[in-house]
Amino acid sequence: MSTPSLAAQLEALGVGRGSVAMLHVGMRSVGGRAEALLDALLAVVGPEGTLVMVLGADPDEPFDRLRTPVDVEDMGVFAEVFRRRCGEHVSDHAAARAGALGPAAEHLLRSPPLHDYYGPGSLLQRFTALPEAGVLRLGASPDTVTLTHHAEYLARLPHKRSTVYDVVRADIGAQSIRCLDDTHGIADWAGGDYFPQITADFVAAGHARVGPVGGCRAEWLAADAFVDFAVAWLERELA
């Protein structure tokens, strides 16, 4: 689809000027060119709005925030297109690199905490507090709502599983990072991976705005409402 057609669908979904959107994109579902979709997103949020995306990094290369490409097999081609468009607006974190475009970029990306990087003081905490902040899912896998990790830190549970990641940076070499276990979950759940279930339950409860964008069913999840819902879900199901 053309950029104007994609923009019209995004506006119908409720994404508008001044929106602060965290993106999760599966281009195979959306269809078309990643560049056209990004152009449409930028046009819709306007100069007042901000786009943000967790980018990660190719684990086979020493981490350099500006040069290391995205792990496209894991994150998708749109993430790499987004990273290149961000230029210098990329955070310096080997396990949770993110990029942003728009006036809130510096606020969101500055000084990410090395440890517990989705908890207090993180990009996710700052993002959730912003007016007009929402998660925009465009054909992405249902287990990819990164904001759920922030809810894991806020949930009042007696025992949370943690882990240590060892990474290699291009500037200082080996580095160890401590955090809640964002690979296997903070606790076992009878249903397995609870990430997609939280998102599905949020949508089923009527809290999301849903509509077509390109070839996919898109979803807009208000950030503060989603975090509150996810915290309550985790405290109920993992207690």
Steps between C-alpha positions, in 0.01 A plus 500: 500500500603861449614727780179711484282186518692367800479840669123508455467157661722601793289811557183288492657282770536809717870574460528874451708813530693504825471127562798329664503152348710199595515287187484124452494421128486185290543611139399161362154561644480869416637454149674756282819689579626578849605848386146583382354390834750707696426804285128450568557474875709817507238687297219392732665587834636823352789708633337501846495120526769242571562148378705262715612144446705249697773394257727254676818412312660222299645273773776379269667842490665706777245762599533853371184705544529673162659233282373160615205393283173363631458123526260501204408133542373576849378861470401525135609716209297803612714532814816533294339759272389689810848482657660648191246784489563582869863600444645613834171455688582150626556400863827349616393168651626168369196302621224756449605744230214715378458772242259791479392767253332816625514763774477248787797297372765652727278467809423135427849386406731683740709311758335156491568303821753223442328253734123445521474694175123464472435606859521833687662778301471306176376596157181304574426695818554832324296389200201389709491837678470701178159627385381341176737202544390171352628173361432459128497139388517453124498132412755413768510178698267512804793440737679824409340768720818616673300719739398180680855487638437824687189347656718212621704746706189666643311181585503420872606137504705324770751332273613620158749312286807700402796443272836637388585572137861507387554723198799627306531870426727643235632765740560322834474130418310262729212635707252328732143626536262398780123511454175314541487202266358648180560182302322234705274722710513609861304192616353184355141514374291192427421630150865544403602835355270756662594793275260421213221415745519838674479679165215279380305553823551878482367507145213261578392722789443780250784723618682520164416680179507255211493548123673415171835643401633360174441126508493461878265555790657785694456570872554818701548439873500806728823467699381586851185288470698205366758514781226516766323204338821297471599565862160381624518195271847401624407544865191285451643224281855467638431537871 
